[in-house]
Amino acid sequence: MQGKLYVAGLPYFKRAHGAITRGELYLVDDTTLERLDRLEGYREHNPETSFYNRVKVQYQHGHLPDDDTGGGEAWVYEYNGDLPENYFK
């Protein structure tokens, strides 16, 4: 998916054009998704106060960005704060 993953004690994912992050994809039911929301500090009705926001991203199967073996949409938890500029260099 497009974005960068940073680790500074906790993982911080931020969508970033031109960057690719690899990850694992899980199929979960609604109850598990609600539990994950609580774990990640996501508040659906008040996202501006959430630690992470749950956002939909496009993902692609395969090992390389141009590998056309399929993909789709998935939820990901994106850090709801600002990262220092040097994280994006």
C-alpha positions as MATLAB code, in Angstrom:
seq = 'MQGKLYVAGLPYFKRAHGAITRGELYLVDDTTLERLDRLEGYREHNPETSFYNRVKVQYQHGHLPDDDTGGGEAWVYEYNGDLPENYFK';
ca = [
       0.000    0.000    0.000;
       1.131    3.564   -0.412;
       2.591    5.017    2.744;
       5.404    4.743    5.238;
       5.716    2.843    8.484;
       7.839    4.323   11.271;
       8.719    2.716   14.563;
       9.598    4.853   17.556;
       8.457    2.677   20.437;
       5.109    2.281   18.653;
       4.469    1.772   14.939;
       3.304    4.872   13.085;
       1.817    4.475    9.605;
       1.248    7.558    7.459;
      -0.036    7.629    3.910;
       2.662    9.063    1.689;
       2.593    9.305   -2.073;
       5.480    7.502   -3.740;
       6.294    5.276   -0.761;
       5.331    1.612   -0.425;
       4.719   -0.264    2.826;
       4.378   -4.028    2.948;
       2.202   -5.683    5.527;
      -0.062   -8.549    6.384;
      -3.740   -8.698    5.507;
      -6.298  -10.243    7.869;
      -9.989  -10.934    7.457;
     -11.807  -10.075   10.705;
     -15.430   -9.934   11.796;
     -17.195   -6.798   13.073;
     -16.648   -7.710   16.737;
     -12.908   -8.074   16.207;
     -12.806   -4.796   14.273;
     -14.514   -3.019   17.203;
     -11.942   -4.513   19.585;
      -9.110   -3.378   17.325;
     -10.614    0.129   17.247;
     -10.471    0.272   21.039;
      -6.929   -1.120   21.118;
      -5.729    1.458   18.576;
      -7.514    4.383   20.232;
      -9.836    4.975   17.280;
     -13.064    6.861   18.027;
     -15.376    6.570   15.033;
     -17.679    9.409   16.158;
     -14.843   11.686   17.258;
     -11.871   10.882   14.975;
     -10.052   14.156   15.648;
      -9.345   12.901   19.189;
      -8.238    9.435   18.056;
      -4.645    8.311   18.431;
      -4.925    6.379   15.170;
      -7.681    6.790   12.594;
      -9.010    3.815   10.688;
      -8.794    4.642    6.971;
      -9.352    2.645    3.789;
      -6.370    2.164    1.536;
      -5.777    0.422   -1.751;
      -3.471   -2.562   -1.500;
      -1.783   -4.741   -4.054;
      -0.730   -8.364   -3.818;
       2.783   -9.184   -4.906;
       6.332   -8.337   -4.097;
       6.865   -5.320   -6.338;
       4.751   -2.189   -6.919;
       4.293   -3.100  -10.610;
       3.342   -6.732   -9.878;
      -0.199   -6.997  -11.247;
      -1.439  -10.012   -9.263;
      -4.472   -8.378   -7.733;
      -5.410   -6.187   -4.828;
      -8.306   -4.373   -3.253;
      -9.255   -2.150   -0.329;
      -8.459   -2.689    3.325;
      -8.626   -0.810    6.602;
      -5.403    0.440    8.138;
      -4.777    2.466   11.284;
      -3.046    5.733   10.416;
      -1.324    7.852   13.055;
      -3.451   10.937   13.766;
      -0.578   13.246   14.613;
       2.248   14.999   12.885;
       5.625   13.388   12.419;
       8.797   15.443   12.163;
       9.640   16.463    8.588;
      12.807   14.353    8.582;
      10.638   11.218    8.748;
       9.554   11.916    5.180;
      13.032   12.206    3.691;
];
